[in-house]
Amino acid sequence: MRVLQVNKFHWLKGGSETAYFGITKLLEAHGHEVIPFSMKDDKNLPTPWSRFFVENVDYGNGGLKNKLSCALKIIYSFDAASKMKRLLQEVRPDVAHFHIFQHQISPSVFGPLRKKGVPIILTLHDLKPVCPNYRMYTGGKLCEKCSGGRFYNCLLNRCTKGSAFGSLINTIEMYLHYALRYYQNVDRYITVSSFYRDKMIEAGFPPEKVVHIPNFIDASEFQSNGADKGYGLYFGRLSDEKGLLTLLKALKLCPEIPFYIAGSGPQEKELKEFAGMTGLRNATFLGFKKGEDLKKLVQEASFTVIPSEWYENCPMSVIESLALGTPVIGSRIGGIPELVRDGVTGFTFTPGDSKDLSAKIKNFAANPMLIENYGKNARKIAEKEYNPATHYSGLMKIYETAIRKNKRN
């Protein structure tokens, strides 16, 4: 089978790229040909298909002219549509599998694929089809005001980084893309959490078009080294929806427990200032970590914490912790409780409740045998339920169903 994989970043930027490259590796291991379609970037991994990649789009730089140009590309990218047409003249994929593609690539590439009869699969790493800012989170709290197609609320509430202009563009984007039936014409949606599947169905998408397959991991590449150095760990993006202020407040309530924070992001300065002003001594900021350095941090942690206050999907950080035999404390929101099984692989707590979180941290710190037992459970579940073979089987069923449907049409 020839699979076109579409993702706006062709380098390991975050969790969605981990899934994107993981699926590529999985498909190639089973003898399938994978063709990437992405955006040009100096950080990209090498590929002979880069000649079809769209020009780099950076929404954070430039003046008014650049902003207007980028705004138009969000709504419809002529560059992306043209590059897709050129690629399809050279090769015809059996299926097109999309990941994170909105804005820099945009659904403008759906048209050329439809004309060639290529079925479109979209893995939902976020809630963009039902929320203009993709997070269902704005102003520091959950928000579902756009449910039912009421996308004008994005503009009214300035949901796109507090910008009236950005929010207007995203509002227009959503109405236009629905008017052109881009999202309605996706053949199959893959949600990596049951929670996201429920949200899509609540928004009116047909249940038969929305299939749940969790993220996967090759546990053989994530062996526990048996070390427990007695610290807690958060690793990931430092931004407001991740609940990190709640975490710091919880750590203030258990000053005897050392804790490391590995990552970077827009909230980093605020978090460090908060730690300084409150005299927090047991939280150490390590900056961005990756590869073997990060793996070793997780291996040697007593537990990891995911304190998110938005609708997390199926975080790879949790699955990686489980595979490394490290139990997890996670907030009871979104898809997190599907991964963190209370009293089996870790604990869950009420989102935003620092006292509840601190109690769970203290429980682990006081019970080394609990950490050991939950860690063993975590490893077993990672191997059994989040393995490549299970994911591949589910993926093939979706691809083959979509291909058969398109042939009938």
Buried (B, 14 or more C-beta within 10 A) or exposed (E): BBBBBBBBBBBBBBBBBBBBBBBBEBBEEEEBEBBBBBBEBEEBBEBEBBEBBBEEBEBEEEEEEBBEEBBEBBBBBEBBBBBBBEBBEEEEBBBBBBBBBBBBBBBBBBBBBBEBEBBBBBBBBBBBBBBBBBBBBBEEEBBBBBBEEEBBBBBEBBBBEEEEBBBBBBBBBBBBBBEBEBBEEBBBBBBBBBBBBBBBBEBEBEEEBBBBBBBBBBBEEBEBEEEBEEBBBBBBBBBBBBBBBBBBBBBBBBEEBBBBBBBBBEBBEBBBEBBEEEEBEBBEBBEBBEEEEBBBBBBBBBBBBBBBBBBBBBBBBBBBBBBBBBBBBBBBBBBBBBBBBBEBBBBBBEBBBBEBBBBBBBBBBEEEEBBBBBBBBBBBBBBEEBBBEBBBEBBBEBBBBBBEEBEEE
